[in-house]
Amino acid sequence: MRKLILAAVAGTAFALAGCSEKPAEEATEAAMEATDAAMDASGAAMDASGAASEAAAEASTAASM
């Protein structure tokens, strides 16, 4: 999922860069920033998923007592 998000963001950034009149260097910078943002979002989603898994495990343990 993480690779899919990164690929989608990078592809979109490059597609938009091709439609604009920005120099290639600025377009590359924008794509890199978009990729960084996607990685940050992916990391946050992974943290939330881990927290949810821990909470579910604790709830399961509590329910079995």
C-alpha positions as CSV (number, residue, x, y, z in Angstrom):
1,M,0.0,0.0,0.0
2,R,2.8,2.4,0.9
3,K,4.5,1.9,-2.5
4,L,1.2,2.4,-4.3
5,I,0.7,5.7,-2.5
6,L,4.2,6.9,-3.3
7,A,3.9,5.9,-6.9
8,A,0.5,7.7,-7.2
9,V,1.8,10.9,-5.7
10,A,5.0,10.9,-7.7
11,G,3.1,10.1,-10.9
12,T,0.6,12.9,-10.3
13,A,3.4,15.4,-9.5
14,F,5.2,14.6,-12.7
15,A,2.0,14.8,-14.7
16,L,1.2,18.2,-13.3
17,A,4.8,19.3,-13.8
18,G,4.5,18.4,-17.5
19,C,1.4,20.6,-17.8
20,S,2.9,23.6,-16.2
21,E,5.4,26.1,-17.5
22,K,7.7,25.6,-14.5
23,P,11.4,24.7,-15.2
24,A,12.2,21.0,-14.8
25,E,14.2,21.7,-11.6
26,E,11.2,23.2,-9.9
27,A,9.0,20.3,-11.1
28,T,11.5,17.8,-9.7
29,E,11.6,19.6,-6.4
30,A,7.8,19.6,-6.2
31,A,7.7,15.8,-6.9
32,M,10.3,15.2,-4.2
33,E,8.2,17.3,-1.7
34,A,5.1,15.4,-2.7
35,T,6.9,12.1,-2.2
36,D,8.1,13.2,1.3
37,A,4.6,14.2,2.2
38,A,3.3,10.8,1.1
39,M,5.9,9.1,3.1
40,D,5.0,11.1,6.2
41,A,1.3,10.2,5.7
42,S,2.2,6.6,5.2
43,G,4.2,6.6,8.4
44,A,1.4,8.2,10.3
45,A,-1.0,5.6,8.9
46,M,1.3,2.8,10.0
47,D,1.6,4.2,13.5
48,A,-2.2,4.4,13.7
49,S,-2.5,0.9,12.4
50,G,0.0,-0.3,15.0
51,A,-1.9,1.5,17.8
52,A,-5.2,-0.1,16.7
53,S,-3.6,-3.5,16.6
54,E,-2.3,-3.1,20.1
55,A,-5.6,-1.9,21.3
56,A,-7.4,-4.8,19.7
57,A,-4.9,-7.2,21.3
58,E,-5.5,-5.7,24.7
59,A,-9.2,-5.8,24.3
60,S,-9.1,-9.4,23.3
61,T,-6.9,-10.2,26.3
62,A,-9.3,-8.4,28.6
63,A,-12.3,-10.1,27.1
64,S,-10.8,-13.6,27.6
65,M,-10.3,-13.0,31.3
